[in-house]
Amino acid sequence: MVAGAGAAGVGSVGVMASVHGIGGAPPIDVAWGFMISFELGVEDLADTRFALSPLHEAVLSLRVLQDPGLAALHLPWRRSALGRLGALDTELLLALVARRRTVPDHLTPVPTSFAPVFEEELAVVRRTSSELVRRDLVLTHAPDPVPGALRAAVDGDDAAVAALRDGICDLLHRYWRSAIEPEWPRMRLVLEADMTYRARRLALGGARLLFADMHPDLRWREGVLHVDRMISRHRVAAAGRGLLLMPSVFAHKPAPPLSPEEPPSLVYPSRGVATLWDSPPGDAPRGGSRSGAAPQALAALLGAPRARLLVLLEEPTATVEIARRLRVTPSAVSQHLRVLYAAGLLARARDGRQVLYRRSVLGDKLVAGG
């Protein structure tokens, strides 16, 4: 469902055929010229919601892995990921990314819950029909030929395509475990901070304020959200289905579904990505989530104030809010936060002018075993 120049999937065959020269139509260079629009009524705005998708991040990260010049700020992650991937056959995965930086639509299904686990999303991909997989691969790469790593299966029967699909899913799972999962907690912290910011803007100023600073290619006008610089074009009436918004670490521009048949949704670049790799990948504290009362052993180890603070930080929380909950001064909280963060027990991410703190994986383990 990832659309747009530099982030596209498969959509309207008629439009894509004219763009890519399929079916005898001459190819035309309109990579930055089309627009996708969503008509959103009052009920749709009331049903605007957010979701996190680890599968989207894994698939979108392939573009950065393929082309380090696409997003220089992710170079620390890329170096670390390449070191962890080892002998994994990335040739097949990178063959999925077309010259226009497009990816097959079926690899990025719309999440059906707020935060699906990676394996749940991958199971949806495994159920994709051979016919759709074949069509996706051809249209994603057109007008270029399908890469050699994919060609034999695409030219073969449905069994060959199904085998390719399952092989890609197996590789994606291994890729996720090596390249993305170790960093997912810190990515999720950034994404959750973005969603908190967006939800606040929606509450304060409605759709106009929500979309105002999301990306220059987004325009809200008279109940319609326009997404500029797409490689396909259509206008979709949400008609009571709402709008699903998904912040992304690896997306560099808005990415709605190319197909008008897909549920209304939009992947957009998350805030806070510039500081994501301030500490080296694999070394920084990572977020987690588990709660419980501060046990005596934990209090004996850290001291009662820091133990209570660590137990409290199951979700991203600002210093002022922490102080309010604990009924202490922000300065006292800040001192404890610095110590816990330096010890690797907390992860943090910036949200506008404030910093949000949350337990790291190590902090989770300490609370669980305390």
N, C-alpha and C positions, 0 to 999 in steps of 0.2 A: 504494500500500500504506500510505498515511498515514491512520491512524484516530484516533478520539477527538474529543471536543468541541474544535473549533478546529484539528483536523488530521485529516481523514478522507478516505477513498476509498470504494469500492464494495465491499460484502461480501454477506452473506446477504440475498437479495432478500426473503425472508419477514419477517425482522426489520426491514429498512429500510422495507418497505412499511407496517408497522404504525407505525413511527416517523414516517414522512413522509406518511402518509395516502394511499398509492398503492393503486390497486385497490379503492377504496371504503372503505378503513379510515380512521377518523378520525385526523387527526394528533394526536400527544401530545407534550408537551414533556418529553423524557427525556434531554436533551443531557448531563446529568451523572449519569445513574442506572444505566447498564449496566456490565458487567464482562466483559472478555475474559481467558481463562486459558490457560496453557500447562502441560501435564503433561510434566515433564522427568525422564527416567530417568537412570541412571548413565552410559549411553552418550551420551545427549544432552548432559549436562554436560561430558563429556570432549570432545565435538565443539562446544562453545560457541566461537564465533570472532567476529572483528570485521571490518568492512569500511568503506571510505570511498566515498561516492557523490556526485560533483559534481552529478549530475542532481537528486538529492533536495534538495541545498542550493539549487539554482537554482529549483526549483519551490516549495519552502517559503519562499524569500525573497520570492516574489510577494505573500504575505500581509502582510509588513512593508511592501512597496512600496505596497500598497493601503491599509493602515491604519497610519499612523505611531505611533498610540497603542498598538499591540499589543506593541511592544518598544522602549521609549524608548532603550535602550542601543545600538540599531542605527541611530539617527538620523544619526550621522556617515556611515555607509555609505550610507544612503538618499539623503542630500543629494548625495554624490559620484556615486552610481549614476545618479540622475536627470540630473545634468549630463553624464554620458557617453552616456546613451541617445539623446539628441538627438531625431531625428524617428521613432524606432522606434515602431511601432504597439502601444503597451502596452495599449490598450483591449481588444483581443482576448485578450491574456494575462491581464489582470486579470479578465476575464469568466469565466475558468476557476475563480476562487476564489469559492465560494458564500458566502451570508450567514453561515453557521455556520463560516466559515473552512475549509471542506472543499475538497479538490481531487480531481479524477478519479483513480481508482486506477491506470489504465493509464499515467499520466504518471510514476509512481514504481515501476518494476519492481525486483524484488529483484536486487541485484548478483550476478553469477556469479563474480567474482574479488575479491581483496582491495581493489584500487584501480583500477577500470575507468576508462578515459578517457571524457570526456563524450560524444564522438561514438559510442563503442561502446554506451553506454546509450541514446542517442537513436535509434540504429538499431533497438533493440528496440521502442521506441515506434512507429516508422514501420511496423513489421510487425503492429501491432495491427489486428484485424479491425474493419470498419465497424460490425458489430453490437455489439461490445463497447464501442467508442467512444461510440456512440449511447446505450447503456444507462448507461454511466458518467456521461455528461453529464446525463442526466435524473435519475438517482438522487442524484448529488452535489448538485444544486440543489433537489431536492424538499424541502418542499412548494412552494417558490417555482417559478415558471416558468423555463425556460431563458432566459438573457439574450438580448437581441436580436441581439448580435454572433454568437451561436451558433445561434439559432433556425432560420434558413433551412436550414442544413445538416442539423440534427437532424430537421427535418420533410421533408427531401428524400430522395433515393434513396441507395444505398450509395456511388455515385460522388461525390455531394456531401459525404458524411461523410468519405470518404477524402481528398478535396481539402482539407477543413477540417483533418483530422489532419496532413496534410503541411504545410499552411500554418502550423499551430501549431508543428510541429517546426522549420520554418525560422526562425520568430520566436524560439523558445527558443534556437536556436543563436546567433542574433545577440544575444539578451539575455545569454546566457552569456558571449560574447566581450566585451561591454561592461560588464556589471554585476558578474559573479562572477569570471571568469577573472583579471582584474588583481589580485584580492584572494585568490584561491584558495591561493597558497603560504602566506600567513599563517594562513588558515583551516585549512589542512591541518596546519600546525604545532600549532595548538591541539587539533585532533582527535586527532592522533597522541599528544600529551601525555596526553590523556584516556584513550586506549586503553592506554597504558603504565601509568597509575594503576589502571585497572580490571583489567588482567591481573595486576598485582601483588596486588590484593585477592583475586582469584579464587584465586591460588596460595596466599595466606596463610590464607584463611578459607573457601574454597569459595563456593557460590552465595549463602549467607546474607550473607556480608560483601560480595560483589560487588554485590548489589542493595540493600543496607541504606541507602546514601546516594545512590542514583541519582536517585530522585524520590519525593516523598510518596505518589504514586498507585500505586507499585509495592509489592507485598507478596509475600514468599517464605514459603511455609508447606507443610511436609510434601511436598516435591517438586513443588509447583505454584506457578508465577509468576502472580499475579493483577494485572491492570491495571485500576484503577478509573476511574470517570467517563468511560466510553466511550458512543458513540451507537449501538452495536450490542453484541450479546452472543453469545459462543459459548465452548466449551471444546475445545481442540485437544490431542490426544496427539501429541507430537513423534515418537514411535515410531522412534527411531534417526536422525532427520533432523537432530538438533542444534538449536542456536539461533543465529541470526545477529544480532549487535548492531551498531548503527550510530549513533555519536555524531553530533550535528548542531548546527551553530552557530545555525540559525534555528528549530529546534524548541523550543517552550516547555513541552511536556509529553510523556510517553511516547506513542508512536504505533505500535501493532502493526497488521498487516493486518486490515481488516474481514472479508475473506473467509476462512472456515476452510479453503478449498482452497489458499491460498497457503502456501509454506514458512514455518515458524516464524521470525519475525524481529521485531525491535523497534528503532525509531528512538527515541533518547532525547536530552535536552538535554545538551550537552557541558559539562564544567567549563572554567573559564578564559575564558568568553565576555565577562565583565565588563571584562576588560583588552584585549580584541581590538582596540578602536579607540583605545587610548591615544595612538597617533600617527595623524595623519589618513590616511584611506584614500587610496591612490595615492602617498603620500609615504614610508610606512614601509618598512624593509627587508623583503624577502620571501624566503621559504624556497625552496630548490631542492635538487637532489641530483645530485652527480657526484663521482667520487672519482679519485684518482691520486696518484702520488708528488709531493712538493713539487719543482717544477722550479727550476733555478738562477735563471732570470729572476724568478720569483716571490719567491724568497729574497732576491735582490738588491733587490727593490722594498720588501718588507715586513720583511726580516730573517728569518733562519732559524727562530727560535722561532714567530713569528706565521704564517709560511708553512706550517710543519708543522701548526699548530693549525687553520688554514683548510682544509687538505686533509683533516684528520681529521674535520671536522664535516659529514659527508655526511648524518647522521641526528641527530635531537634528542638531545643529550647533556648531562648535568649537570656542573657544575664539578668536583665531586669525582672523577667518573669520568674526565673529561679529564685531570686531574692524575695519576690513577693510570696512565693509558695512556702519558702523556708522561714519567712519573717525575719530576715536579716538584711544588712545593708548590701548594696551591689558591690561595694569595694571588698567586703569580706568574701563574697561569692567569687569575685574575680581572682582573689589570691588562691583560693582552693582550686578553681578551674585551671589556673596556670600549673599548679603542682600535678594535678591529675592528668592533664594533657601531656606534660613533659614525661610522665611515667608511662605514657602510651595507653592510658585507660579511657581516654576520650578522643573522639574525632570532632572536627569543627569545619564549618563552611560559612562563608559570608552571605548574608541576605540583605542587600542594600547597605544601610549604615550600621547594621547590627551583625553580630556573629552568633550563629547557632551552634550549640554543643550537644553531643549525643555520645552514649557509651560506645567504645570501640569493641572489637571482637574479644580482645583481652579483658576489657572491662566486663563484658557479658559473662565470660568464663569465671571471672573472679566473683561476680555477684551470684552466679549459679552454684558455685562451689563453696561460697562463704558460709 
